[in-house]
Amino acid sequence: MHYDIATLFSLLLIQALALALMLPLLLGWRDSRGARLAQLSAAAQALGWGLLMLLPEGSRWGATLALGSLSLSLSLLWTAVACWLPQRWGRLLSWAAPAALVLGYGAGFGNYAFRLAWSNGWLGLQLLTLTLALLQPAPRVPAHSWRWRSLLGLSCLLLGLLTLARGYLAGFATDTLPSFTSAHPLNTAFAVMTHVSLLAMTVAVLAAWRGETEDHLKRLAQSDAQTGLCNRRAFTQRAVDMISMARRYDEPLMLLMMDIDGLKAINDQHGEAVGDRAIALFAACLDDQKRLGDLVARVGGEEFAVLMARSDQQGPTALDQRVRKALAERAPAELGFALDFSSGWARLRGGDRNIDDLMRRAEAALYTAKSLGRGRLYAEPGLESEGPGTPTASA
């Protein structure tokens, strides 16, 4: 089968333009930074191929801008990948390449062999950098991401090797590869592989965006929208594993229940918006003061729970005091008044069937603390009471 180079590159321009137009319609613009960067990458790709194909041959600034745009598209695609796969290698090289390519290409434009070798060399390095970013281990991303990573990584690897080969022949065997559109097997392979890579990019971006959207929806289903903490459903699910681990290794497990005092009075006196800010502030202080490994959740309107693994009986008291100190420092400055809370805690017992049994006893201790005057910590019956917490101004 005969492949006409001019036709292949013309079709490549059409494909790049179609991709640049369709991605915004499919992905939207606001929801995902990775998707926005992928769309900008597609637009830069289309601009680069458009300038190469439509401007007169020999235009110094047009060709320089075209190659710079293609290089920029790879930098944007690398950054999009880094949004979906954190801690990728090659950021500096990826973003230094467009500037280096443009400066060298523009300065050496009069030497055809140099400019072709220089531009293909940098584009090839960018493609290999992108390949490494895609194939680098990513332990904290969904396991199914390897599919789109492998697809795009393999296509970038092959295209990168072909691009470097074109640069080598241009620099060291100019008679073998005399022009960009010459009927050379390497040019043909390059054009075909570029088509494949654009298709792979489309599929990979759609798959990555879908995975990001699914993960976001999953997080929304398991977190409280106002505070960002776990909601009651996620707390109950994760507590099953923590209880199982505590029983398997015969380790203590404490549950601390906390309730903001006087929230209704805050809403009545200052408005619900201020009440929401009080809830968010309490959640932030609690999240900041928890230990690594503690499970923190908002389980009611103004009620919060902390499940503390491997904690002795001083653990709930220590956390309670840290949160009170943090609130005493932040609430007057951020809310204009002091914010207080009551707490109750319980320890996992052998007869507890699930987290609900433990929560009932911790809530009973919490209600006791409220009935004794609020602003204090109280233990479940049978455990040594920790007495009143640090008193704060009543809300």
Sequence and secondary structure as in RCSB ss.txt:
>XXXX:A:sequence
MHYDIATLFSLLLIQALALALMLPLLLGWRDSRGARLAQLSAAAQALGWGLLMLLPEGSRWGATLALGSLSLSLS
LLWTAVACWLPQRWGRLLSWAAPAALVLGYGAGFGNYAFRLAWSNGWLGLQLLTLTLALLQPAPRVPAHSWRWRS
LLGLSCLLLGLLTLARGYLAGFATDTLPSFTSAHPLNTAFAVMTHVSLLAMTVAVLAAWRGETEDHLKRLAQSDA
QTGLCNRRAFTQRAVDMISMARRYDEPLMLLMMDIDGLKAINDQHGEAVGDRAIALFAACLDDQKRLGDLVARVG
GEEFAVLMARSDQQGPTALDQRVRKALAERAPAELGFALDFSSGWARLRGGDRNIDDLMRRAEAALYTAKSLGRG
RLYAEPGLESEGPGTPTASA
>XXXX:A:secstr
    HHHHHHHHHHHHHHHHHHHHHHH SSS HHHHHHHHHHHHHHHHHHHHHHS TT HHHHHHHHHHHHHHHH
HHHHHHHHHS S S HHHHHHHHHHHHHHHHHTTT HHHHHHHHHHHHHHHHHHHHHHHHS  TTS TTHHHHHH
HHHHHHHHHHHHHHHHHHHHHH TTTS STT   HHHHHHHHHHHHHHHHHHHHHHHHHHHHHHHHHHHHHHB T
TT SB HHHHHHHHHHHHHHHHHTT  EEEEEEEETTHHHHHHHH HHHHHHHHHHHHHHHHHHS TT EEEE S
SSEEEEEEET  TTHHHHHHHHHHHHHHHHHHHHTSS   EEEEEEE  TT  SHHHHHHHHHHHHHHHHHTTSS
SEEE TTS            
